[in-house]
Amino acid sequence: MKAYDIVIIGGGPAGLAAAASAKRSGTDSILILERDKELGGILNQCIHNGFGLHTFKEELTGPEYAGRFIDQVKELGIEYRLNTMVMDISHEKVVTAMNREEGMFRIQAKAVILAMGCRERSRGALNIPGYRPAGIFSAGTAQRLVNMEGYMPGRKVVILGSGDIGLIMARRMTLEGAEVKVVAELMPYSGGLKRNIVQCLDDFGIPLKLSHTVVEIRGKERVEGITLAQVDEHSKPIPGTEEDYECDTLLLSVGLIPENELSRGMGVEMNSVTSGPSVNESLETSLEGVFACGNVLHVHDLVDFVSEEAAAAGRNAASYVQGKRKEDGGRIVHLKPENGVRYTVPVTINPERMDETQIVRFRVGNVYKNCYIGVYLNDEQILHKKRQVMAPGEMEEVKLLREKLLAVKDLETITIRIEEE
C-alpha cells in the first residue's frame, strides 16, 4: 500500500487550491484523486466571465480561473491521478480507489482533505406530476451539453429555480438562439446573485416570476408545455393562478447538494442545515486529520471564496501532518446562528489554536433590508455591522480576532444574529 502525507479527494477549484497551499506550507507528499478525465472540476463548463475578481484582481472565465490553479499544481510538482473513483475512506484514513490502469487500490494517508464539490437536486426531489418525457434537464447538465458537447438541449425553454446556474443558462440559451419564456422561482426571493439577475434576465427581457412553481408537465415522448401556478406562504399552489407555457425544454435549477456520501461513510459528523460536515476553526471535521473545504462543506456563491477556504484547509492539513499544530489544550467555543442566520462555518472555535483572524461564513434565511449583523461573545456585543440588504443567495462573513476571544475568561458561545432597526 502506497502512503502519502495528504490525499485530496477532488481536483476541482477546492482540491487544486488546497494542494497548492499544502505544498507551499512545506508538505511534499501530496496526491489529488479526480474522477473526471481532467482537472478543474465544474469550472471547465463555466465559460462565462466573472471569476477571479477577488483572487487575481481581474475578470476571468471558469476555464481560465481553473487553468491558473492547474498551472500552479503542475509547477509545484504535485502528483494527481485522473479517471480515478474513490470508493471508500476508512476511519484510519485508508483510501480505497479504482481506475482502469491500476484496478482497485488502496492508499494510506496521514491527512485527508475532502473537496468533492456538490451536485444538483434532480426532478425526483420535486414531486412534479406528469410523465417522464425527454427535454427535462438540470441546468448544469444543459450547461455541459451546450458549452462542452456542442449540443443544443431545446429551442423553447422554461427554467424552474433562480439559482445562479439557472440564471446563467437563461442568458446562454438566449445567446444560442433559444427562446427562454420565463424563469419561475418557488421562493419570494431569488436564489442567485443580484448581478446575475441583472445581467442574465433583465438585460435580455426574460421575466422572473417569484412565488411560482411548475404544477404540470405536458407531453409523453417530449415536453410539449408546462403549467405554472402561484404559491402561497406555505409553498402550496393557489387554485386559479395557473398559466400555460408552450415549450420543448424544462431546465431545473432547484438547489445544490454537497457530495458527501464518502464523508458519511467515514462517520464524519454532518451539519443538518448545510448537508456538509461540521468543522472547527481549522476546517477539520469530527475525525482528526480529516479536513473539508469548498462546496462539499457548504455551497458557495463565488469560487474565489472556495479557493480562499481551500487554501486554509491545505495550510492546516500541512500543519497537522508536520506536527506543528498546538496540542488541544484550549476550550471549545460553540457558534450559535440565531434570528435569520441559518448556519455558520465553522461551528466550533478553539481560540488557542485559531489564527490571529478567523473568518466565519454564513447565509441568511430571508431577504433583510436596513438591518445589522450582531456578534456576541457570551452576552457581550462586539460587532454591530450595518447592511443595506442581505439575501439567501449571497454568502456573508464576519471576522473574529483571536485576542478578543482570549480576553473573555469564560467564553462558551459566540452568537451571530440579524438585528432589524
Salt bridges, closest charged atoms under 4 A:
ASP5 OD1 - LYS110 NZ 3.28
ASP28 OD1 - LYS23 NZ 3.50
GLU58 OE2 - ARG68 NH2 3.19
GLU79 OE2 - ARG81 NH2 3.99
GLU102 OE2 - ARG81 NH1 2.93
GLU149 OE2 - ARG144 NE 3.35
GLU176 OE2 - ARG172 NH1 3.07
GLU243 OE2 - LYS209 NZ 3.04
GLU243 OE2 - HIS212 NE2 3.79
ASP244 OD1 - ARG218 NH1 3.57
GLU246 OE2 - LYS156 NZ 3.36
GLU259 OE1 - ARG35 NH2 3.54
GLU259 OE2 - ARG119 NH1 2.76
GLU261 OE1 - ARG119 NH1 3.23
GLU281 OE2 - ARG353 NE 3.86
GLU284 OE1 - ARG325 NH1 2.76
GLU284 OE1 - ARG353 NH2 3.78
GLU308 OE2 - ARG361 NH2 2.99
GLU309 OE2 - HIS298 NE2 2.97
GLU309 OE2 - HIS300 NE2 3.17
ASP328 OD1 - ARG353 NH1 3.82
GLU338 OE2 - LYS336 NZ 3.44
GLU338 OE1 - ARG417 NH2 2.74
GLU356 OE2 - ARG402 NH1 3.74
GLU396 OE1 - ARG387 NH1 2.17
GLU397 OE1 - ARG361 NH2 3.30
GLU397 OE2 - LYS399 NZ 3.35
GLU419 OE1 - HIS384 ND1 3.12
GLU419 OE2 - ARG417 NH1 3.92
GLU421 OE2 - LYS386 NZ 3.33
